[in-house]
Amino acid sequence: MAMNSRLRKLTLAAHITSSVGWLGAVAVFLVLAVVGLLGESTPTVRGVYVAMEVTGWFVLVPLSFASLLTGLVQSLGTAWGLFRHYWVLFKLLINVIATVLLLVHMRVVGHVADAAVEASLSGDDLVGMRVQLIADAAAALVVLLVAVVLSVYKPRGLTRYGWRRRQEVHRQRPDVRDDQSTGLAAP
């Protein structure tokens, strides 16, 4: 199913916006986690962890799902396809795993936020979980940057399905160039 140019550009803009928004929100989340661990002011630390929970549920989670949904629409509605190129499959895998891990991670965020609301967090309270928040956010930032690099460089490499699809198109229409049938740039 090929999208017309206007719809393709609209879904591409939505995908880029949600993906970059997710990346930026993770960067903010990382800063908040560092401030929460190293902060000396109890009200600031408490506020940081409450803000992290709100940011997680109302910014990170929706943006991760929006990125996943718009990425699927993009892949299914363009010549790149969902199963034709390894880089598209890797991005899908990154997005699905990152979204699942985010949902798991939100349990830790919720636990630390609840502890911050119920009592003052001292420097020694829940240190392991607080460090985990930093490590998880840093790892998420790296993983999302890998997805950006894949999107920009689009490394060549067709899957078996992609090769079969390319051969079918060339058999049916020998005048079609590779970039028209598979989304790859002609050499």
N, CA, C and O of each residue as an XYZ file, in Angstrom:
748
protein
N       0.843     -1.175      0.000
C       0.000      0.000      0.000
C       0.887      1.236      0.000
O       1.562      1.512      0.992
N       0.895      1.963     -1.072
C       1.706      3.168     -1.168
C       0.864      4.382     -0.801
O      -0.290      4.504     -1.212
N       1.460      5.272     -0.022
C       0.785      6.504      0.364
C       1.076      7.573     -0.676
O       2.128      7.563     -1.316
N       0.142      8.488     -0.837
C       0.436      9.612     -1.714
C       1.458     10.519     -1.026
O       1.696     10.389      0.175
N       2.041     11.406     -1.762
C       3.144     12.235     -1.279
C       2.764     13.068     -0.048
O       3.542     13.168      0.901
N       1.602     13.646     -0.068
C       1.168     14.500      1.054
C       1.007     13.685      2.338
O       1.450     14.114      3.403
N       0.376     12.517      2.241
C       0.182     11.667      3.421
C       1.521     11.117      3.911
O       1.753     11.020      5.116
N       2.401     10.756      2.974
C       3.721     10.244      3.350
C       4.502     11.296      4.126
O       5.125     10.985      5.141
N       4.471     12.535      3.657
C       5.187     13.616      4.341
C       4.570     13.908      5.705
O       5.288     14.197      6.663
N       3.252     13.834      5.797
C       2.579     14.055      7.076
C       2.968     12.981      8.089
O       3.283     13.296      9.236
N       2.947     11.725      7.675
C       3.309     10.646      8.611
C       4.803     10.677      8.932
O       5.202     10.336     10.045
N       5.626     11.078      7.975
C       7.061     11.219      8.249
C       7.300     12.317      9.279
O       8.091     12.140     10.205
N       6.621     13.447      9.120
C       6.755     14.545     10.085
C       6.282     14.102     11.470
O       6.909     14.441     12.475
N       5.186     13.351     11.531
C       4.694     12.845     12.824
C       5.688     11.875     13.446
O       5.903     11.892     14.658
N       6.293     11.032     12.618
C       7.268     10.071     13.141
C       8.523     10.777     13.652
O       9.018     10.467     14.736
N       9.025     11.712     12.880
C      10.220     12.448     13.308
C       9.925     13.235     14.584
O      10.737     13.242     15.509
N       8.783     13.889     14.637
C       8.423     14.683     15.810
C       8.303     13.818     17.059
O       8.843     14.163     18.110
N       7.604     12.706     16.948
C       7.441     11.847     18.128
C       8.762     11.200     18.536
O       9.033     11.047     19.727
N       9.572     10.825     17.576
C      10.853     10.188     17.884
C      11.840     11.163     18.514
O      12.507     10.836     19.496
N      11.929     12.363     17.943
C      12.826     13.376     18.507
C      12.299     13.842     19.864
O      13.079     14.100     20.781
N      10.994     13.949     19.988
C      10.406     14.295     21.283
C      10.739     13.262     22.341
O      11.060     13.610     23.477
N      10.665     11.992     21.970
C      11.008     10.904     22.883
C      12.474     11.012     23.297
O      12.803     10.875     24.476
N      13.338     11.254     22.342
C      14.765     11.409     22.622
C      15.007     12.580     23.580
O      15.755     12.451     24.549
N      14.384     13.697     23.308
C      14.542     14.870     24.178
C      13.991     14.638     25.573
O      14.592     15.059     26.561
N      12.852     13.972     25.656
C      12.258     13.683     26.973
C      13.145     12.739     27.769
O      13.242     12.869     28.989
N      13.790     11.797     27.107
C      14.718     10.901     27.802
C      15.912     11.693     28.321
O      16.392     11.423     29.422
N      16.400     12.662     27.554
C      17.511     13.502     28.007
C      17.111     14.290     29.258
O      17.890     14.385     30.206
N      15.909     14.849     29.263
C      15.413     15.566     30.440
C      15.263     14.608     31.617
O      15.606     14.951     32.749
N      14.760     13.426     31.356
C      14.590     12.403     32.394
C      15.942     12.067     33.027
O      16.045     11.918     34.244
N      16.977     11.949     32.189
C      18.330     11.665     32.694
C      18.820     12.789     33.602
O      19.379     12.523     34.666
N      18.620     14.021     33.200
C      19.028     15.163     34.027
C      18.277     15.148     35.355
O      18.876     15.368     36.408
N      16.994     14.894     35.316
C      16.214     14.832     36.552
C      16.713     13.707     37.469
O      16.790     13.882     38.686
N      17.047     12.567     36.886
C      17.544     11.448     37.687
C      18.861     11.799     38.370
O      19.078     11.440     39.527
N      19.736     12.497     37.660
C      21.020     12.920     38.248
C      20.774     13.923     39.368
O      21.371     13.808     40.439
N      19.903     14.903     39.140
C      19.576     15.888     40.174
C      18.946     15.191     41.380
O      19.234     15.548     42.523
N      18.095     14.205     41.133
C      17.472     13.474     42.233
C      18.476     12.723     43.088
O      18.326     12.648     44.308
N      19.483     12.176     42.463
C      20.498     11.426     43.216
C      21.477     12.351     43.926
O      21.861     12.103     45.070
N      21.876     13.411     43.245
C      22.924     14.275     43.794
C      22.399     15.506     44.522
O      23.156     16.202     45.199
N      21.111     15.773     44.384
C      20.539     16.975     44.994
C      20.642     16.957     46.511
O      20.528     15.905     47.140
N      20.859     18.127     47.090
C      21.017     18.238     48.539
C      19.763     18.791     49.197
O      19.572     18.625     50.401
N      18.921     19.436     48.433
C      17.698     20.020     48.972
C      16.578     18.987     48.936
O      16.217     18.490     47.868
N      16.026     18.664     50.112
C      14.970     17.654     50.190
C      13.752     18.012     49.345
O      13.246     17.145     48.633
N      13.258     19.247     49.391
C      12.098     19.570     48.538
C      12.405     19.408     47.047
O      11.546     18.979     46.276
N      13.629     19.753     46.646
C      14.008     19.603     45.242
C      14.027     18.136     44.846
O      13.489     17.761     43.804
N      14.646     17.309     45.677
C      14.734     15.871     45.387
C      13.340     15.265     45.314
O      13.043     14.490     44.405
N      12.490     15.615     46.262
C      11.119     15.082     46.249
C      10.393     15.515     44.981
O       9.724     14.711     44.332
N      10.530     16.796     44.634
C       9.872     17.311     43.435
C      10.381     16.658     42.161
O       9.612     16.412     41.232
N      11.688     16.375     42.118
C      12.281     15.749     40.940
C      11.658     14.385     40.684
O      11.283     14.077     39.553
N      11.545     13.573     41.713
C      11.022     12.222     41.509
C       9.534     12.217     41.168
O       9.070     11.364     40.413
N       8.799     13.160     41.718
C       7.391     13.289     41.336
C       7.302     13.735     39.870
O       6.481     13.223     39.109
N       8.153     14.692     39.483
C       8.172     15.159     38.094
C       8.576     14.038     37.145
O       8.064     13.955     36.029
N       9.496     13.171     37.582
C       9.917     12.056     36.728
C       8.759     11.101     36.455
O       8.602     10.603     35.340
N       7.954     10.851     37.480
C       6.818      9.946     37.269
C       5.798     10.570     36.314
O       5.289      9.896     35.418
N       5.506     11.837     36.506
C       4.553     12.531     35.630
C       5.097     12.589     34.203
O       4.371     12.324     33.244
N       6.372     12.938     34.068
C       7.002     12.996     32.747
C       6.986     11.631     32.074
O       6.739     11.520     30.873
N       7.250     10.606     32.855
C       7.263      9.251     32.300
C       5.917      8.853     31.724
O       5.822      8.423     30.575
N       4.870      9.003     32.542
C       3.555      8.535     32.097
C       2.894      9.431     31.059
O       2.164      8.950     30.193
N       3.150     10.737     31.146
C       2.427     11.659     30.268
C       3.249     12.207     29.095
O       2.715     12.902     28.231
N       4.549     11.893     29.070
C       5.381     12.332     27.953
C       6.113     11.142     27.324
O       5.937     10.862     26.139
N       6.930     10.447     28.114
C       7.743      9.353     27.568
C       6.903      8.225     26.976
O       7.114      7.827     25.830
N       5.965      7.717     27.744
C       5.169      6.573     27.273
C       4.349      6.936     26.032
O       4.375      6.186     25.056
N       3.617      8.067     26.033
C       2.878      8.404     24.806
C       3.785      8.619     23.584
O       3.440      8.206     22.477
N       4.941      9.264     23.785
C       5.843      9.476     22.659
C       6.428      8.169     22.143
O       6.634      8.016     20.940
N       6.696      7.229     23.038
C       7.225      5.937     22.583
C       6.190      5.199     21.738
O       6.525      4.617     20.707
N       4.940      5.224     22.177
C       3.891      4.571     21.387
C       3.622      5.323     20.084
O       3.366      4.700     19.054
N       3.678      6.646     20.122
C       3.488      7.426     18.897
C       4.605      7.137     17.896
O       4.351      7.011     16.698
N       5.837      7.031     18.387
C       6.965      6.713     17.513
C       6.793      5.328     16.895
O       7.044      5.134     15.706
N       6.370      4.384     17.700
C       6.145      3.018     17.205
C       5.040      2.999     16.151
O       5.214      2.418     15.080
N       3.927      3.620     16.445
C       2.792      3.620     15.519
C       3.118      4.342     14.214
O       2.831      3.831     13.132
N       3.710      5.516     14.312
C       4.018      6.264     13.088
C       5.124      5.579     12.285
O       5.138      5.656     11.057
N       6.041      4.914     12.968
C       7.079      4.154     12.266
C       6.487      2.991     11.498
O       6.890      2.715     10.368
N       5.528      2.307     12.112
C       4.847      1.210     11.412
C       4.090      1.723     10.189
O       4.150      1.122      9.117
N       3.386      2.826     10.355
C       2.641      3.401      9.234
C       3.607      3.788      8.114
O       3.351      3.513      6.942
N       4.714      4.424      8.482
C       5.722      4.810      7.484
C       6.257      3.594      6.734
O       6.341      3.600      5.505
N       6.613      2.565      7.472
C       7.220      1.399      6.813
C       6.220      0.666      5.930
O       6.576      0.189      4.852
N       4.994      0.574      6.370
C       3.996     -0.154      5.584
C       3.463      0.656      4.405
O       2.940      0.087      3.447
N       3.595      1.986      4.472
C       3.039      2.822      3.424
C       4.057      3.382      2.454
O       3.711      4.200      1.602
N       5.303      2.961      2.566
C       6.337      3.452      1.657
C       7.081      2.287      1.020
O       6.867      1.129      1.379
N       7.945      2.601      0.086
C       8.720      1.566     -0.607
C       9.728      0.876      0.309
O      10.214     -0.206     -0.020
N      10.051      1.483      1.450
C      11.011      0.843      2.362
C      10.449     -0.457      2.904
O      11.198     -1.419      3.073
N       9.172     -0.515      3.177
C       8.554     -1.733      3.671
C       8.998     -2.075      5.090
O       9.982     -1.531      5.592
N       8.276     -2.965      5.717
C       8.597     -3.355      7.092
C       9.592     -4.502      7.129
O      10.399     -4.582      8.055
N       9.555     -5.382      6.156
C      10.400     -6.584      6.185
C      11.418     -6.638      5.052
O      12.020     -7.687      4.824
N      11.625     -5.548      4.345
C      12.532     -5.560      3.196
C      13.975     -5.235      3.559
O      14.904     -5.756      2.941
N      14.166     -4.382      4.551
C      15.511     -3.891      4.878
C      15.823     -4.172      6.348
O      14.979     -4.008      7.229
N      17.049     -4.596      6.577
C      17.451     -4.903      7.948
C      17.392     -3.684      8.849
O      17.026     -3.810     10.018
N      17.742     -2.503      8.343
C      17.758     -1.325      9.202
C      16.346     -0.989      9.692
O      16.183     -0.511     10.814
N      15.337     -1.232      8.871
C      13.955     -0.980      9.297
C      13.570     -1.977     10.389
O      12.946     -1.604     11.382
N      13.942     -3.238     10.203
C      13.667     -4.250     11.228
C      14.388     -3.933     12.533
O      13.817     -4.101     13.611
N      15.642     -3.473     12.447
C      16.381     -3.115     13.658
C      15.723     -1.946     14.375
O      15.628     -1.940     15.603
N      15.269     -0.959     13.613
C      14.575      0.168     14.246
C      13.280     -0.289     14.912
O      12.957      0.161     16.012
N      12.548     -1.167     14.266
C      11.330     -1.700     14.869
C      11.662     -2.443     16.158
O      11.001     -2.252     17.179
N      12.673     -3.278     16.108
C      13.094     -4.028     17.291
C      13.529     -3.084     18.411
O      13.152     -3.281     19.566
N      14.310     -2.075     18.084
C      14.738     -1.085     19.075
C      13.524     -0.422     19.705
O      13.447     -0.284     20.926
N      12.583     -0.015     18.875
C      11.409      0.695     19.375
C      10.550     -0.188     20.270
O      10.114      0.248     21.335
N      10.305     -1.413     19.853
C       9.467     -2.313     20.649
C      10.142     -2.629     21.980
O       9.508     -2.555     23.033
N      11.422     -2.979     21.937
C      12.135     -3.322     23.174
C      12.222     -2.105     24.092
O      12.001     -2.221     25.297
N      12.544     -0.935     23.527
C      12.637      0.276     24.345
C      11.301      0.623     24.984
O      11.265      1.063     26.133
N      10.210      0.435     24.265
C       8.888      0.730     24.809
C       8.536     -0.242     25.934
O       8.024      0.170     26.974
N       8.809     -1.521     25.728
C       8.531     -2.507     26.774
C       9.379     -2.221     28.011
O       8.873     -2.242     29.133
N      10.666     -1.955     27.806
C      11.545     -1.660     28.944
C      11.130     -0.367     29.651
O      11.260     -0.256     30.870
N      10.638      0.599     28.894
C      10.137      1.827     29.505
C       8.969      1.523     30.434
O       8.904      2.045     31.547
N       8.056      0.687     29.982
C       6.911      0.336     30.825
C       7.356     -0.391     32.096
O       6.802     -0.156     33.170
N       8.338     -1.259     31.979
C       8.896     -1.940     33.155
C       9.598     -0.918     34.053
O       9.446     -0.945     35.274
N      10.353     -0.035     33.446
C      11.105      0.996     34.159
C      10.171      1.924     34.941
O      10.547      2.420     36.003
N       8.991      2.158     34.440
C       8.055      3.059     35.111
C       7.618      2.529     36.473
O       7.181      3.304     37.324
N       7.728      1.227     36.689
C       7.440      0.679     38.026
C       8.461      1.183     39.035
O       8.103      1.550     40.154
N       9.731      1.201     38.644
C      10.797      1.714     39.517
C      10.577      3.206     39.769
O      10.677      3.674     40.903
N      10.278      3.935     38.715
C      10.022      5.380     38.848
C       8.869      5.607     39.820
O       8.956      6.461     40.702
N       7.801      4.853     39.661
C       6.649      4.996     40.549
C       6.989      4.696     41.996
O       6.522      5.385     42.903
N       7.796      3.673     42.217
C       8.191      3.316     43.584
C       9.006      4.433     44.232
O       8.757      4.799     45.380
N       9.974      4.973     43.502
C      10.805      6.057     44.038
C       9.954      7.318     44.233
O      10.113      8.012     45.237
N       9.061      7.622     43.298
C       8.194      8.797     43.439
C       7.279      8.657     44.639
O       7.079      9.621     45.379
N       6.720      7.473     44.845
C       5.868      7.241     46.019
C       6.653      7.439     47.310
O       6.146      8.036     48.259
N       7.882      6.944     47.349
C       8.724      7.115     48.535
C       9.038      8.595     48.758
O       9.117      9.050     49.899
N       9.217      9.340     47.673
C       9.506     10.769     47.799
C       8.302     11.536     48.330
O       8.466     12.493     49.087
N       7.107     11.133     47.946
C       5.894     11.802     48.399
C       5.602     11.459     49.862
O       5.225     12.334     50.641
N       5.774     10.207     50.228
C       5.413      9.743     51.576
C       6.395     10.173     52.649
O       5.994     10.406     53.789
N       7.654     10.282     52.317
C       8.666     10.659     53.310
C       9.828     11.332     52.606
O       9.989     11.232     51.389
N      10.610     12.002     53.379
C      11.791     12.647     52.803
C      12.820     11.592     52.442
O      13.159     10.737     53.260
N      13.310     11.654     51.227
C      14.366     10.748     50.809
C      15.688     11.299     51.316
O      16.061     12.430     51.003
N      16.383     10.506     52.091
C      17.720     10.929     52.510
C      18.707     10.455     51.461
O      18.323      9.754     50.524
N      19.952     10.819     51.600
C      20.979     10.446     50.629
C      21.147      8.955     50.490
O      21.617      8.488     49.452
N      20.773      8.180     51.515
C      20.973      6.730     51.490
C      19.723      5.938     51.114
O      19.815      4.730     50.897
N      18.573      6.574     51.032
C      17.327      5.862     50.742
C      17.228      5.502     49.264
O      17.415      6.348     48.389
N      16.941      4.269     49.010
C      16.695      3.766     47.655
C      17.812      4.129     46.671
O      17.546      4.393     45.498
N      19.035      4.142     47.138
C      20.162      4.542     46.281
C      20.261      3.640     45.059
O      20.488      4.123     43.950
N      20.092      2.335     45.252
C      20.181      1.411     44.125
C      19.167      1.731     43.039
O      19.498      1.735     41.853
N      17.938      1.997     43.444
C      16.894      2.337     42.469
C      17.165      3.688     41.829
O      16.915      3.871     40.637
N      17.663      4.614     42.590
C      17.937      5.950     42.066
C      19.086      5.909     41.058
O      19.049      6.613     40.048
N      20.090      5.101     41.322
C      21.186      4.919     40.360
C      20.669      4.193     39.124
O      21.068      4.503     38.001
N      19.773      3.219     39.336
C      19.183      2.497     38.211
C      18.433      3.453     37.287
O      18.461      3.277     36.069
N      17.767      4.457     37.842
C      17.064      5.440     37.014
C      18.037      6.171     36.090
O      17.721      6.441     34.931
N      19.216      6.487     36.611
C      20.229      7.159     35.797
C      20.743      6.210     34.716
O      20.826      6.582     33.545
N      21.084      4.991     35.111
C      21.634      4.021     34.152
C      20.630      3.701     33.051
O      20.991      3.628     31.876
N      19.388      3.514     33.429
C      18.360      3.190     32.434
C      18.136      4.348     31.461
O      17.999      4.136     30.256
N      18.100      5.567     31.989
C      17.894      6.728     31.116
C      19.091      6.914     30.179
O      18.915      7.238     29.004
N      20.310      6.711     30.697
C      21.502      6.839     29.850
C      21.498      5.773     28.759
O      21.815      6.065     27.606
N      21.145      4.550     29.112
C      21.083      3.474     28.117
C      20.006      3.772     27.073
O      20.220      3.551     25.881
N      18.864      4.266     27.511
C      17.785      4.602     26.580
C      18.232      5.695     25.615
O      17.905      5.658     24.429
N      18.974      6.655     26.126
C      19.473      7.731     25.269
C      20.386      7.175     24.177
O      20.278      7.567     23.015
N      21.274      6.271     24.548
C      22.186      5.661     23.568
C      21.403      4.859     22.534
O      21.667      4.962     21.336
N      20.453      4.070     22.988
C      19.666      3.231     22.076
C      18.864      4.092     21.102
O      18.787      3.778     19.914
N      18.274      5.161     21.593
C      17.510      6.036     20.706
C      18.415      6.766     19.721
O      18.011      7.032     18.589
N      19.629      7.091     20.139
C      20.583      7.692     19.207
C      20.997      6.698     18.123
O      21.232      7.097     16.982
N      21.088      5.423     18.458
C      21.372      4.391     17.447
C      20.246      4.371     16.411
O      20.506      4.267     15.212
N      19.007      4.470     16.869
C      17.874      4.499     15.939
C      17.954      5.721     15.020
O      17.630      5.629     13.836
N      18.380      6.859     15.561
C      18.543      8.063     14.732
C      19.602      7.825     13.660
O      19.402      8.169     12.495
N      20.728      7.235     14.059
C      21.807      6.965     13.102
C      21.318      6.022     12.003
O      21.619      6.235     10.829
N      20.573      4.991     12.369
C      20.019      4.079     11.365
C      19.098      4.818     10.410
O      19.104      4.551      9.209
N      18.314      5.736     10.929
C      17.391      6.503     10.080
C      18.121      7.404      9.102
O      17.680      7.587      7.968
N      19.226      7.959      9.538
C      19.960      8.891      8.685
C      20.784      8.146      7.640
O      20.760      8.504      6.462
N      21.516      7.109      8.063
C      22.431      6.424      7.148
C      21.780      5.304      6.341
O      22.278      4.956      5.270
N      20.685      4.734      6.824
C      19.967      3.678      6.111
C      20.929      2.666      5.488
O      21.008      2.557      4.264
N      21.656      1.929      6.324
C      22.638      0.993      5.765
C      21.980     -0.001      4.816
O      20.875     -0.486      5.058
N      22.681     -0.284      3.746
C      22.149     -1.237      2.772
C      22.108     -2.618      3.385
O      22.852     -2.922      4.317
N      21.265     -3.418      2.875
C      21.139     -4.785      3.318
C      19.685     -5.205      3.258
O      18.877     -4.850      4.117
N      19.372     -5.964      2.229
C      18.012     -6.450      2.064
C      17.841     -7.774      2.805
O      18.756     -8.595      2.862
N      16.671     -7.958      3.359
C      16.330     -9.241      3.946
C      16.045    -10.222      2.807
O      16.007     -9.824      1.643
N      15.846    -11.489      3.132
C      15.490    -12.460      2.081
C      14.193    -12.051      1.395
O      14.063    -12.151      0.175
N      13.243    -11.591      2.191
C      11.985    -11.120      1.619
C      12.241     -9.944      0.672
O      11.653     -9.868     -0.406
N      13.126     -9.028      1.086
C      13.457     -7.879      0.259
C      14.068     -8.283     -1.072
O      13.740     -7.709     -2.110
N      14.969     -9.284     -1.042
C      15.575     -9.778     -2.282
C      14.523    -10.407     -3.205
O      14.506    -10.155     -4.409
N      13.649    -11.231     -2.615
C      12.592    -11.859     -3.433
C      11.684    -10.794     -4.035
O      11.327    -10.866     -5.211
N      11.320     -9.826     -3.242
C      10.437     -8.756     -3.711
C      11.101     -7.968     -4.844
O      10.448     -7.612     -5.825
N      12.391     -7.702     -4.705
C      13.129     -6.982     -5.746
C      13.126     -7.785     -7.041
O      12.905     -7.228     -8.116
N      13.371     -9.095     -6.944
C      13.390     -9.940     -8.136
C      12.022     -9.992     -8.810
O      11.932     -9.980    -10.038
N      10.955    -10.050     -8.007
C       9.603    -10.064     -8.570
C       9.324     -8.782     -9.347
O       8.776     -8.823    -10.448
N       9.700     -7.658     -8.775
C       9.460     -6.373     -9.438
C      10.254     -6.304    -10.739
O       9.734     -5.842    -11.755
N      11.514     -6.759    -10.719
C      12.335     -6.707    -11.937
C      11.810     -7.658    -13.016
O      11.915     -7.361    -14.206
N      11.250     -8.786    -12.610
C      10.675     -9.706    -13.598
C       9.418     -9.111    -14.224
O       9.198     -9.248    -15.427
N       8.601     -8.457    -13.417
C       7.351     -7.892    -13.915
C       7.572     -6.601    -14.706
O       6.904     -6.348    -15.709
N       8.520     -5.793    -14.234
C       8.764     -4.498    -14.875
C      10.260     -4.255    -14.942
O      10.812     -3.633    -14.034
N      10.931     -4.720    -15.973
C      12.381     -4.565    -16.079
C      12.848     -3.108    -16.177
O      14.025     -2.822    -15.959
N      11.936     -2.190    -16.504
C      12.309     -0.786    -16.643
C      12.385     -0.048    -15.299
O      12.859      1.088    -15.250
N      11.918     -0.686    -14.195
C      11.918     -0.045    -12.878
C      13.299     -0.151    -12.258
O      13.876     -1.236    -12.185
N      13.830      0.998    -11.807
C      15.146      1.018    -11.139
C      15.000      0.519     -9.707
O      13.896      0.473     -9.164
N      16.143      0.141     -9.091
C      16.136     -0.361     -7.716
C      15.548      0.630     -6.730
O      14.831      0.228     -5.814
N      15.833      1.922     -6.894
C      15.348      2.895     -5.929
C      13.831      3.060     -6.004
O      13.211      3.493     -5.032
N      13.228      2.721     -7.138
C      11.781      2.823     -7.253
C      11.078      1.602     -6.681
O       9.951      1.709     -6.196
N      11.723      0.452     -6.730
C      11.048     -0.772     -6.289
C      11.328     -1.108     -4.838
O      10.505     -1.753     -4.189
N      12.475     -0.686     -4.311
C      12.839     -1.102     -2.955
C      13.140      0.047     -2.018
O      13.329     -0.174     -0.822
N      13.189      1.263     -2.523
C      13.520      2.380     -1.668
C      15.024      2.610     -1.579
O      15.463      3.559     -0.930
N      15.827      1.751     -2.225
C      17.279      1.932     -2.214
C      17.685      2.907     -3.296
O      17.084      2.952     -4.370
N      18.683      3.667     -3.011
C      19.189      4.582     -4.020
C      19.913      3.803     -5.101
O      20.652      2.861     -4.814
N      19.700      4.194     -6.315
C      20.411      3.545     -7.421
C      21.878      3.936     -7.334
O      22.194      5.089     -7.039
N      22.790      2.978     -7.592
C      24.220      3.285     -7.472
C      24.682      4.292     -8.501
O      25.859      4.652     -8.528
